[in-house]
Amino acid sequence: MATVEQKYQSVDGDFFTVEFISNFLDFANGNASVIGGSGIHSPDVASVLALLMDLKAKGLKGCVLNTPDITELEIMSQIKDLSFFYSQMRSLNSSFSLSKDSFTSGEYLLTPTAGNYSLASRKINVALKKASQGNIFLRKDVKRMVEDHNKNMEEYAYKTGFPVVDIKGLYKKVLSGSFVTHDGIRVSPDYENGNFFSSDGAYPSAFGIISNEIIRTMSKWYNTKIELIETRMLLQY
C-alpha cells in the first residue's frame, strides 16, 4: 500500500488548490455499495491533512475546495419511468434483490457510470449493458457522505490556515438558475442546452466560473489583485 508521501507530494508554486474528488468517483463505481452489505463510508481524507501541513510548512499559498452535493445534479433524477427501469434490471440480472417498491420510491440513486449505462436523457430511458447492484445507493447516505467529507476538509483547512472555496454553494446557485457571472451572463444548469455542464450532465465545462470562485476566495484571503476571467465568450449559447 502506498504511503502518504508516495500518494501526495507537494511542489513549489505561486498558488495551489486542493480538491478531493477521486474517491467519490471510486465510490460511484461501486467500491462502497450500500446494497452490497459493505456499508457506505466517507472517503479517507486524512492524507490531505498531511499534504496541507507540508504545504503550510513551505510557506505556500493556496486553498481547499469543498465538494458539491451530487444528489442535486439533474442527471441523478433523469430516469422517469422507474418501474420500467426496474423490469429492465431484473431481466438482465435475475438475482437482483432490491424490491420494486423500494426501488421506485425515489430513495435510491443510480450512478451514471460509463461501464453500466448509456447517457441519461429526458426523451428515452437509460439503456443498460448489465445490471449491477454495486451502482445503486441510498440518496440520504450519499448526502451524508458529502457532508462528512466537506466537514473533514473544512476542519483540515482551518487547522492549517487555508481558505475554503465554497464549490458546494456555487453549484447550489447554478442549479437554482439564479447565478449570473460578474460580466452579466446567466448560467444555465440544463445539461442538454445549458452552458455549465458537459454532455454527460455530471462534469462541468464552464471551468471559468469555478476558476473565478477560486480567484475571489484567494484574493480576499491573501489580499491579492488577480483579475477575474471574462466568461462572456466562454458561456454564450
N, C-alpha and C positions, 0 to 999 in steps of 0.2 A: 504494500500500500504506500502511495506517495506521501511524503511528509509535507507539512505546511510550507516549508521552504521550497520544496520541489513544485508544489502546486501554485503557489502565489509568490511572485517575486516583484519587488518594486524597482523602478528605474527612475533616473533623474529626468526632470522635465519642468516646463513652466507651470502647468496645471495638470491635474489628473481628475478623473471621475471613477467612481466605483459603483458598479451595478451588479446584481447577483441574480441573473435570470436563468442560467443554465439548469439549475436544479429544478426549476418549475417546468422546464421542458422535459427533464427526466421524469418528473412526477406525471406529467401529462402523457408520457409514453408508457405508463403502466408500472413504474417502479414502486409506486406506493398506493396500489389499488385498495379502495375501501371495500370492494366487493370480494376481493380475494382473501380476506381474512387477516391480512398483514397490518391493517390499520393505516390511518393517514398520519403523516408527521411533517413538521416543519423542516425544511432543508437545513443541513448543518452549516451554519454561517459563522461558527466560532473562528474559522481560519481567516475570515475577513477582519476580525479584530486584530489578529497578529499582523496582517498586512497594513492596516491603518496605523498601528503603533510604529511600524517600521517607517512608514511614510512620514509620520509625525516626527520621529527621531531625526530624519534627514532634513527637517525644516521645509518640506514641500507644501504647496498649497493645493487644495482640491476640495471635492465634495462627494457626498454619498447620495445615490438616487434610490428612492423607495420604489415599490412595485405597485402597478395599478391592479385593481380588482378585476381579474379576468372573467369572473362570473357575470360582469356587467356588459361584456362585449356582445354585440348583436349576433355574432356568429354562433355563440353558445346557445342561442334560442331560435335557430333557423329551422329546426325540424318541426313543422307544424302538425303533421299527422303522426303522432307518437304511436298510435295503435298499429298503423301500417308498418311503421319502422320496427316495432317490436316483433311483428309477424315475420318481417324480413330477417331479423336476427335469429329468430327461432328456427327458421328454415335452413339457415346456414350453420347453426350450432344448436343441436337438439338438447345438449346438456346445459344450455343457458338457464341458470337457476333463478334469476330475478323474476318475480311475478309481474304479470301485465299491469295489474292495478297499481303496484308500487312504482313501476317504471313510468307509466303515463301520468303520474300525479304531478310531474314537474319538479320533483325534489332532486332529480339526478341530472348530471351533465354528461354529455358525450364529447370527449375531446376530439377536435378535428385534425387528427394525425394523418399524414400522407400515406402511411402504410396500411391504414384500415378504411379510409373513407375518401370519396371524391370531395371536391369543394362543395360547400353548402350553397344553397340558392333558395330564393323565395319562390321560384317557379316550379322546382321539382324536388322530390325527396332525395336525400343523400343516398348515393349508391354504395353498397358495401362490397368489399372484396372478401372480407371474412368477418365473423362476429367474435369479438373478444370482450370478455367482462373486465379485462385489465384496463379498458378505456372508459369505464363508467364510474362516476364519482358522485357522492352526495354534495349538493350545492353548498350546504351550510359548512361542510368540512373544508371545502376549497376556500371559502371565505375566511374561515378561521385560520387556515394555513397562511394566507396572505397577510392577515392581521398580525399573526405571531412573527412572521418574517420581518415585517416592517417595524414592529416593536423592537426586535433584536437589532436591526440595522440602525434605528434611531438611537438606541442605547449605546451602541458602539461609536457612533458619530459623536455623541455627547461626551463619552469618555475620552476621546482623542481630540476633541475640539474642532471637528469639521462640520460644515453646514450640511443640511439635508435638503435636497431638491424634491419638492412635492410632486412627483410624477403622477401619483395616485389622484391628487386633487386636480391636476391638469387634465387627465383623462376624464374625470367626472364632468368637468366643464365642457370638454369636447363632445362627450356622449350626450350631454343635455342639449347640445346645439346652440349654447349661449356664448361660445368662445369666439372672440374677434381678435385678430392679431394687432400688434401695435401700428401696423401700416394699413389697417382698415379692411382686412379680408376675413369674412366669416368662415369658420372652419366647419365642414360637414362631416359627421361620423358615418354617413351612409357608405358602406364599403363597396357598393356597386357603382355609385355615381358621385361619391363624395371626393374629398381632397385630403383626407387624413390617413386612411388605411390603404394598404396594398390590396391586390386582388384576392388574397386569401382571407381578408377580413380580420386578421389577427395582428399582423405586423404592420407598424406604421410606415408610411412612405414620406410623411411630412416631417423629416428629421430637423428641418429648420425651426419648427415650433418647439421641439424638445430642446434643441441647442439653445434657443433664446431663453428658455426657462432656466437652463444651467447658467447662462451668462448673467441673467438677472440675480440669481442667488449668489454667484461668485462676486459680482460687482458690489452687491450690498454688504456681503460678509468681509471682503478684503479691500473694499473701497477702491476698486479698480475702475478703469474707464474703457470697457470693451463695448464696441458698437454692436447693436442687435443686428441680426441677419434680416435683410429685406425679404419678405415672404411673398410679395405680390406675384412675381414671376414664377415662383415655385408652386403656388397653390391655386392659380387660376384654373377653372374647369368649366 
